């Protein structure tokens, strides 16, 4: 007897089967019932003579496929994307990721053929990927001059004090000659001295806009480069042949910049933490030594000794020996014994004072060694603004206006300087 399934179980099995088997389909047809929801999603039907299928283009994908705003019912298009099953109604649809006019179908076919060819040759293999230097000294940026992609990359890296410089190589990034232009720029970057990594940066666009980066000669140029290459072409969902063959693919130009500055941010955070910890440790040590020194001060020791002497004096006065003559027998022996006790007490007190003085000298030397003046004598200096506030980092320094007076404390004196921009 066949197993009885619930509707939900059946739909779930169909969903897994369809979505697993049709992760990416490329379909051509005529668009009908085109509509846009209030949330920015687009819905339409793709049809041919005999059949039709529902399609959806969600808001984020619509932003990367501006062609949707120009389409109308009756237009022939080619879409690519996965099959999705909507379990609540038991229907399936195509989630469109790319949309091109029907005439661009040949480009998709060329893309897939070249992708398979280069993959079979091993150009996408992980074993050939060169590692990106963690701390590059010079980065070559291949991008269109004054483009948004260039601005996005530089905006990220300029927010931090970096240890690498950026060399911009203006390049044609779209059009019939753009792939040759990119190849030429890669060769120029390879000829430069001390370049550690190359970044190819371009904003998003349609399949036609990004077609330069599906060029076979460009792919082989990237693969053969002796310098590691980061591909930052298009948006997150845009994939080109250059993305597959490069050593690292960044989803956007901004993401490429963030990847390169990440190690510098980690070092900056570590240095700030170490500085804060060291500063607090020194403060705690100084506070403890100050308390200890105050406790060992001569004034306190003299007070203690005086108190003891007063106690002994009171004890002697309480004897009232003159009022008790019968106790004067053997008073000479008692007097000698008392003198001996006084001498021994005096020597003990002098020794204790000497020991406390030695400890005081030791702690005083330790305190001097931790003093800011000793640090300055070892070659350090302190930079202050006109209000004597210590400048501890480059952000505070950059806030100082040109021609403002700055002060530098050395161990033996203080000098004044002015900030001048060259």
DATA-V511232 format. One record per backbone hydrogen bond with DSSP energy under -0.5 kcal/mol. CO is the residue of the C=O (numbers start at 0). NH is the residue of the N-H. E is the energy in kcal/mol with one decimal. If there is no record, write none. Layout:
# DATA-V511232
co & nh & e
CO & NH & E
CO & NH & E
This chain:
# DATA-V511232
co & nh & e
5 & 9 & -2.4
6 & 10 & -2.7
7 & 11 & -2.4
8 & 12 & -2.2
9 & 13 & -2.5
10 & 14 & -2.8
11 & 15 & -2.3
12 & 16 & -2.2
13 & 17 & -3.0
14 & 18 & -2.6
15 & 19 & -1.6
16 & 20 & -1.7
17 & 21 & -2.4
21 & 82 & -2.4
24 & 26 & -0.5
24 & 80 & -1.7
26 & 78 & -2.6
28 & 76 & -2.5
29 & 46 & -2.2
30 & 73 & -3.6
31 & 44 & -3.1
34 & 42 & -2.8
36 & 39 & -1.5
40 & 36 & -3.1
41 & 56 & -3.1
42 & 34 & -2.5
43 & 54 & -2.6
44 & 31 & -2.3
44 & 46 & -0.5
45 & 52 & -2.1
46 & 29 & -3.1
50 & 47 & -2.5
52 & 45 & -2.7
53 & 93 & -2.2
54 & 43 & -1.9
55 & 95 & -2.3
56 & 41 & -2.9
57 & 61 & -2.6
58 & 62 & -1.8
59 & 63 & -0.7
60 & 64 & -0.6
61 & 64 & -0.7
64 & 67 & -2.1
65 & 68 & -1.4
66 & 69 & -1.6
66 & 70 & -0.7
67 & 70 & -0.7
71 & 74 & -2.0
74 & 30 & -2.8
74 & 76 & -0.5
75 & 101 & -1.9
76 & 28 & -2.1
77 & 99 & -2.3
78 & 26 & -2.6
79 & 96 & -3.1
79 & 97 & -1.6
80 & 24 & -2.9
81 & 94 & -2.6
83 & 85 & -0.5
83 & 92 & -2.6
84 & 86 & -1.0
85 & 88 & -1.1
85 & 89 & -1.5
85 & 90 & -1.4
90 & 85 & -3.3
92 & 83 & -3.1
92 & 94 & -0.5
93 & 55 & -2.5
93 & 95 & -1.0
94 & 81 & -0.6
97 & 79 & -1.8
99 & 77 & -2.9
100 & 103 & -2.4
101 & 104 & -1.6
102 & 105 & -0.6
103 & 106 & -1.1
103 & 107 & -1.2
104 & 108 & -1.8
105 & 109 & -2.5
106 & 110 & -2.7
107 & 111 & -2.4
108 & 112 & -2.2
109 & 113 & -2.7
110 & 114 & -2.5
111 & 115 & -2.2
112 & 116 & -2.3
113 & 117 & -2.7
114 & 118 & -2.0
115 & 119 & -2.3
116 & 120 & -1.4
117 & 121 & -0.5
117 & 122 & -2.1
118 & 121 & -1.1
121 & 124 & -1.2
124 & 127 & -1.2
125 & 128 & -1.9
132 & 135 & -0.6
136 & 164 & -2.4
137 & 195 & -2.6
137 & 196 & -1.1
138 & 140 & -0.6
138 & 166 & -3.2
139 & 141 & -0.7
139 & 198 & -3.0
140 & 142 & -0.7
140 & 168 & -3.1
141 & 200 & -2.8
142 & 170 & -2.0
143 & 146 & -1.7
146 & 150 & -2.1
147 & 151 & -2.8
148 & 152 & -2.1
149 & 153 & -2.5
150 & 154 & -2.4
151 & 155 & -1.3
152 & 156 & -2.1
153 & 157 & -2.0
155 & 158 & -1.1
156 & 159 & -0.8
159 & 161 & -1.1
164 & 138 & -2.9
164 & 166 & -0.5
165 & 167 & -0.6
166 & 140 & -3.1
166 & 168 & -0.5
167 & 169 & -0.6
168 & 142 & -1.2
170 & 172 & -0.6
174 & 177 & -1.2
176 & 180 & -1.9
177 & 181 & -2.5
178 & 182 & -2.2
179 & 183 & -2.5
180 & 184 & -2.1
181 & 185 & -2.3
182 & 186 & -2.2
183 & 187 & -2.0
184 & 188 & -2.4
185 & 189 & -2.3
186 & 190 & -1.3
187 & 191 & -0.8
188 & 191 & -0.7
191 & 194 & -0.6
195 & 227 & -0.5
196 & 139 & -2.3
197 & 229 & -3.2
198 & 141 & -3.2
198 & 200 & -0.6
199 & 231 & -3.3
201 & 233 & -2.0
205 & 209 & -1.9
207 & 210 & -1.1
209 & 212 & -1.6
210 & 213 & -2.2
211 & 214 & -1.0
212 & 241 & -1.9
214 & 218 & -2.1
215 & 219 & -2.3
216 & 220 & -2.0
217 & 221 & -2.4
218 & 222 & -2.3
219 & 223 & -2.2
220 & 224 & -0.6
221 & 224 & -0.7
227 & 197 & -2.5
228 & 230 & -0.5
228 & 246 & -1.4
228 & 247 & -1.3
229 & 199 & -2.8
229 & 231 & -0.6
230 & 249 & -2.9
231 & 201 & -2.2
234 & 237 & -1.1
236 & 238 & -0.6
239 & 243 & -1.3
240 & 244 & -1.9
241 & 245 & -1.7
247 & 230 & -2.5
247 & 249 & -0.6
251 & 255 & -1.8
252 & 256 & -1.9
253 & 257 & -2.4
254 & 258 & -2.1
255 & 259 & -1.8
256 & 260 & -1.9
257 & 261 & -1.1
258 & 262 & -0.5
260 & 264 & -2.3
261 & 265 & -2.0
262 & 266 & -2.1
263 & 267 & -2.6
264 & 268 & -2.3
265 & 269 & -2.3
266 & 270 & -2.8
267 & 271 & -2.1
268 & 272 & -2.1
269 & 273 & -2.6
270 & 274 & -2.7
271 & 275 & -2.4
272 & 276 & -2.6
273 & 277 & -2.7
274 & 278 & -2.5
275 & 279 & -2.0
276 & 280 & -2.4
277 & 281 & -2.4
278 & 282 & -2.0
279 & 283 & -2.6
280 & 284 & -2.4
281 & 285 & -2.6
282 & 286 & -2.6
283 & 287 & -2.3
284 & 288 & -2.4
285 & 289 & -2.5
286 & 290 & -2.0
287 & 291 & -2.3
288 & 292 & -2.8
289 & 293 & -2.3
290 & 294 & -1.9
291 & 295 & -1.5
293 & 296 & -1.0
296 & 300 & -1.8
297 & 301 & -3.0
298 & 302 & -2.2
299 & 303 & -2.3
300 & 304 & -2.6
301 & 305 & -2.9
302 & 306 & -2.2
303 & 307 & -2.0
304 & 308 & -2.7
305 & 309 & -2.4
306 & 310 & -1.9
307 & 311 & -2.5
308 & 312 & -2.7
309 & 313 & -2.5
310 & 314 & -2.0
311 & 315 & -2.2
312 & 316 & -2.5
313 & 317 & -1.7
315 & 318 & -1.4
316 & 319 & -0.8
319 & 322 & -0.9
320 & 323 & -1.3
323 & 326 & -2.2
324 & 327 & -2.5
327 & 330 & -2.2
329 & 333 & -1.9
330 & 334 & -2.9
331 & 335 & -2.8
332 & 336 & -2.7
333 & 337 & -2.8
334 & 338 & -2.8
335 & 339 & -2.4
336 & 340 & -2.4
337 & 341 & -2.6
338 & 342 & -2.7
339 & 343 & -2.7
340 & 344 & -2.9
341 & 345 & -2.7
342 & 346 & -2.8
343 & 347 & -2.5
344 & 348 & -2.7
345 & 349 & -2.8
346 & 350 & -2.6
347 & 351 & -2.5
348 & 352 & -2.6
349 & 353 & -2.4
350 & 354 & -2.6
351 & 355 & -2.6
352 & 356 & -2.3
353 & 357 & -2.2
354 & 358 & -2.5
355 & 359 & -2.5
356 & 360 & -2.3
357 & 361 & -2.3
358 & 362 & -2.7
359 & 363 & -2.1
360 & 364 & -2.1
361 & 365 & -2.1
362 & 366 & -2.6
363 & 367 & -2.2
364 & 368 & -2.2
365 & 369 & -1.3
367 & 370 & -1.0
370 & 373 & -0.6
370 & 374 & -1.4
371 & 375 & -2.3
372 & 376 & -2.0
373 & 377 & -0.7
374 & 377 & -0.9
374 & 379 & -1.1
375 & 378 & -1.7
381 & 408 & -2.7
382 & 390 & -3.0
383 & 406 & -2.8
384 & 387 & -2.2
388 & 384 & -2.3
389 & 391 & -0.7
392 & 396 & -1.6
393 & 397 & -2.7
394 & 398 & -0.8
396 & 399 & -1.4
400 & 403 & -1.9
403 & 418 & -1.7
405 & 416 & -3.0
406 & 383 & -3.1
407 & 409 & -0.6
407 & 414 & -2.4
408 & 381 & -1.6
412 & 409 & -3.1
414 & 407 & -2.8
416 & 405 & -3.8
418 & 402 & -3.7
419 & 421 & -0.5
